Amino acid sequence: MGFRPTGYPPCYHLGRETFLAPLRWESDGFPLFGANGRICLEHESSLALRPNPSEPTRDDFSEPQLALCWNYLRNPRPELYSLSERPGFLRLRGSSDGLDDIASPAWVGRRQRHFTVRVAVSVEFRAATDREEAGLVVRMNERHHYEAFLTRRNGAPSVVLRRRIGSLRVEEACHTLSPEALRWMLVIDAHRDRYEFLHGPSEAELRPLGEGETRYLSTEVAGGFTGVYFAMYSTGNGVPCKNPADFDWFDYREQSER
């Protein structure tokens, strides 16, 4: 088990991973790992390797069950999730449980496995109150997460960027949306050192929403060792949501580093 650190001082937010390294037994009875005792990130292998099936780049939620790459948070409540109520959409019914609670909110996540990746969702949601929200979160645990979400602010549909780092919790950006904006895109561009958040009615019309450092979601800051998730979620933050959140698709696309 190992991890890929980044930055200085080094830290890691992708979680522990399984690494294989060549081993040779020396005449003195001790093993020698790697190339003359040095482990590199890549090695030539004589094993007959068979690649794992690739995870989907886009999930349009057209299957009767979620793909194996998806995880719930703790024990899921089946009444909060549906792939059949609106075919072609993942429907989340936000409960009273939120992102800060040690509970099982309406939350479906996929691990971050690459440093540079674009994650995007298309979501329809009409918040009935300022407490209701639905969107896209990058999460290490209840006390360390960043999220872009649809909600209401001052009676108007809005998109918000919020960050929680330990006991600090702040809404960093809030933009009012047109009442006719029924479907909206939320995007996270992940880099080694930061997450960039974008939003818009389509990919051609994306606008910056804000950003947050990866370091504050790392093991060295947040604790734990399993790494972060990108997840779709919905919550009423204390009361159940009146309206469901419908996610049309979810993209996970590895990008080249720049």
N, C-alpha and C positions, 0 to 999 in steps of 0.2 A: 504494500500500500504506500502510495506517495502522493505528492501534490506538486503543482506547477506554480511557484511563487512569481510575483511580479512587483515592480516598484522598489522604492527604497525608503525606509527599511522594508525588507521583503515581507509580503503578506499574500494570502491566497483566499479567493472567494469562490472558486469552482468546486471545491470539495475534494476529498480524497479519491484517488483513482487507482486502478490495478495496473501495475507495470510488470513486464517480463524482461528478464535480463539473462544472458548466457552465463553458465556456471561451469567451471572446470575444477576437478579435484586434483590438488597438487600431491607430490610424492610424500610430503610431510603430513598428509591427512587433513589439511585445511582447504576449504573451498576458495576459489578465486573467481570473483564476480566481474562481469563486463569484459572490457578489453584491458588486460593487464591491471585489473583492479579498479578501473575507472568506468563509471556508468554514464552512457550517453543517452540522449532522448530517443534516438533511433538506432537499432542494431539490425544487421542481416540475420535472418533466421533460417534454420534448416528444417523447421517444423512444417508440417503440411497444414497451413492455416486456412481456415474457411471464414470469410468475412461475415459479420452479423448482418441480418436484414437491415437496410437503411430505414431510419425513421422518416415519416413524411415531411416534406418541406411545407406543404400546405395541407391542413386538415379542414375540409369543408363540411364536416359533421354529417355526411351522407350515409354512414354505416349505422346499423342498429346498436352498436356498442362502441365505446371509446377505444382508441388504439392503446397498446400496452405502454406506450411512452408517457401516458397521462397518469398523474397521481392525484389522489384526494389528500386533504389535510386531516389527519387522524381518521376516525371512523365516520364515513360519510352518512348523511341523512338522505335516503333515496328520494324523499319528496321535494328536495331542493334542486334536483337535476332532471332534465328530460331531453332526449333526442327525438322523441316522437310527437310531442305536443305541437311543434311546428317543424315539420320535416325539413331537413337541410340546415337546421340551426341547433346550436347547443343553448338550451334555455336554463338560466339560473334564477331561482327564486330566492332573493335575499332574505335572510332571517335576521334575528336580533343580534346574532354573533358577528363581530367585526374583525378586522385585521389585527387589532391589539389584544384580542381575547385568546386565552388558552382554551380553544373550543374547536368546533367543526363547522366553520362558516361555509357558505356556498362558494366553493373555491376549487378550481381545476388547474393543475400546474404541470409544467414540463421543466426538467432540469436544464440549467445552462451548462453546455458541454464545450463551448468554444469561447475564446476571449473576444473575438470580433464577430458579431452576429446582429442581424436585424430581426426583431420580433414585432409583429403587427397583428392587430385584430380589427375586425369590422363589427360594430356593436350597435344595436338599437335599444335605447332605454329612455323612459320618461320618468324622471324622479318626481314623486308627489310632494316631497318635503325636502328641506335642506339637509336632513340627516341621511336620506337615501342616496346611494351611489353604486356605480358599477363601472368596471374598467379593467386595467392591466397593471399588475404589480410585479416588481422584482423583490423577492423576499428571502431573508435569511432566517428570521424568527419574528416573534410578536413585537420585539422592541427595535428591530432594525429592518426597515423596508421603505421602498419608494414606490408611489403609485400615481398614475394618471387616470382620471375617472370622470364620468359624466354625472352631474348632480344638478341641484338648483341653488342659486345664490340670489338673494333679494327678489325671489319670485320668478327668476328667468333661468332657462336652461343654460348650463355653464359647463366648461371643462376646466379641471383643476389639477395641478401638480402639488403633491404633498410628500414630505419626507419625514420619517421618524428615525432618530438616532438616539438610542437609549431613552433618557427622560425628555429629550428635546423633540418637539413635534410642531411642524410649521407648514402652512400652505404657502408655497413659494410663487405660485402663479394662478390666476383665475381669469378666464376669458368668457364673456357672454356669447352665447350662440343664438342663431336665428331660431325662432319657434318652428320654422319649417325644416330644420336640420334633424330629420328622423334617424338617419344612419350616419355614424361617425367613425373615422379611423383613429386609432391610438397606436403609436409606434415607439419602440425603444431601440435605439442604435447603441449597442454595447461595444466598448473598447476596453483595452487592458486597464485603463485608469479611471474611466468615467462611463456613465450612462447618459445618453442624450435622449430627451423626450420630445416627440413631435405629435401634431394632431392636424386633422383636416377632413374635408368631405371626401377626398380621394387622394391617391398617391401623388398625383400631379399638383395638388394644392396643399401639400403638407406645410405646416408652419412650426417654428420652434416653440416649445413650451418651457424648457429649462433643462437642467442637468444635475447629476449628483455623482460623487466619487464612489468608485468601487471599494475603496479602502474601508469605508464605514460599514460595509456589509461583509467584511472579511472575517475569518476565524479569529484573527488577532484582536479585532475590535469587538465583534459580536459574540464570540465564543462558538462552540460547536465545530463540526468538521465535515458536514454533509454537503455544504455548498448551497448556492442560491437557486431559486426557482423563478421562472416567469409564469404567471398565472392569471387567468380570468377569474373575476370574482364579482359578487354583488352582496350588499349588506344594507340594512336599515339602521345600523349603529344604535341598537337598543330596542328597536321595534321592527317587526317584519315589513318588508317592502310591499307596497300595494300593487306595483307593476313588476312583471318579470323583466330580466335582461336577456336579450336574444343575440347570441354571437354567431355571425354568418360564417366566418372562417378565422383561422389562426395560422400565421406564417412564422416559420423559424428558418432563416436563411443565413448560412455561414458567409461571412464577407472576408475579403482580403484585407490584411492589416495595412494601415497607412501611417 
